[in-house]
Amino acid sequence: MGFAQTVDAHGKPVHKSGKGSHHQIGLVRGQFGGVEFGKWVKFIADAGFDGWEEASWELDLRRCDTDAGAAEYAKERVALAKSHGLEIFTVATHLQGQVLGDEPSAKTLNFCSGKGQAKAAYKAWRAAGNNPPRTDPFFVPEEVGALIRKEAETDLFACARYAGALSKLQGRKVAMSGFVGSPAHCWSHWFLFPPLPSSIEGYDIPDVLKVSLELLVERFGPFWNECRKQGVTFDLECHPSERAMGDLESAGDYINHMNKAGFEGVVGFNLDGSHMEWQNVSVIQFIREFAPYIHCAHVKGVQVEREHCRGGRLGGHRSMGHWTNGWKFVTAGTARDANSLEEIFIELNRVGYEGAVSIEWEDNDADQFAGAKAALANCRRADLPPSGLKHDEALKG
């Protein structure tokens, strides 16, 4: 199976346990972007984590525009990790993936680097007296949209080179977790009212869900070919607003289409059950159905209001994490978490997953450092080594 894992000198997978658990447990950097990196690394080392997931948008990716540059940069980052007794498990590419997959807008422009050309071009367009239409506040002109896409693609290529270099230096397969967005605005059509017409006045209208998959191949194909060259995988975190929305059906549509397009073994999934449970989808069933494609994994707590709530499951147009919402992210493994860490780790063991598991901590009602340490303790309690025997067979006279 194609799991992200530690390998020996011959490329054969070997299990590497964490400091206090069967799997290595990391912490996702993304939600800690407001904490100075040096202070954060010291925290995760002192707390007992085994490593971390890089937030690629914080990295100096222009140093990774060549293989040689990526190798040198990775050497520095690995040395930093080792100096703290840590490893780099995965590289997050969520922002760039969303930018490349979505149709360009001010929302995706917001994910672009201030050092690039796209934001400067938008500023110049507005400074010239232009304004977006009132009915489309996030409108960007075509020339800005082209720059948005180009920056995302350039960054993703750099991430593939960097992940490939990390893999060689650490003797492990370093996957890239990420998003793919929703080409052709397909996410806005998840609720089929008004119904989607297939033709009007004798003129055919393409199926937007099929078109979105085709566009993903066109937009991500060159990047995925670079992933193949570098020996790394790109792994979608199924999630509302993505083409695979956090359910078994759309995940199957996505992976089957990418396999048929020639990207089997390169394109897979980053497991994250927090986006499934509130949709009434079983993360355990997801593991069972898509085991060969899970190359990396997050654990992230999610609270689901089982009784009535003011904002409903869709949030009532309130901000994410608002108390009226019918679901919200919480510290993994606490009493509020609707997912069972124990069941997740057991199922990962059953399907043979040997890679690291990274905590993606997010909780509006807990201190981030205390919450991350609590989630780590909860993972350690749940992540027991798998059994090597059938216990009834030991009952002999």
Secondary structure, 3 states (H helix, E strand, C coil): CCCCCEECCCCCEECCCCCCCCCCEEEECHHHCCCCHHHHHHHHHHHCCCEEEEEHHHCCHHHHCCHHHHHHHHHHHHHHHHHCCCEEEEEECHHHHHHHHCCCCHHHHCCCCCCCCHHHHHHHHHHCCCCCCCCCCCCCCHHHHHHHHHHHHHHHHHHHHHHHHHHHHHCECCEEEECCCCHHHHHHHCCCCCCCCCEECCEECCCHHHHHHHHHHHHHHHHHHHHHHHCCCEEECCCCCCCCCCCHHHHHHHHHHHHHHHHECCEEEEECHHHCHHHCCCHHHHHHHHHHHEEEEEECEEEECCCCCCCCCCHHHCCCCCCCCCEEEECCCCCCCCCCHHHHHHHHHHCCCCCCEEECCCCCCCCHHHHHHHHHHHHHHHCCCCCCCCHHHHCCC
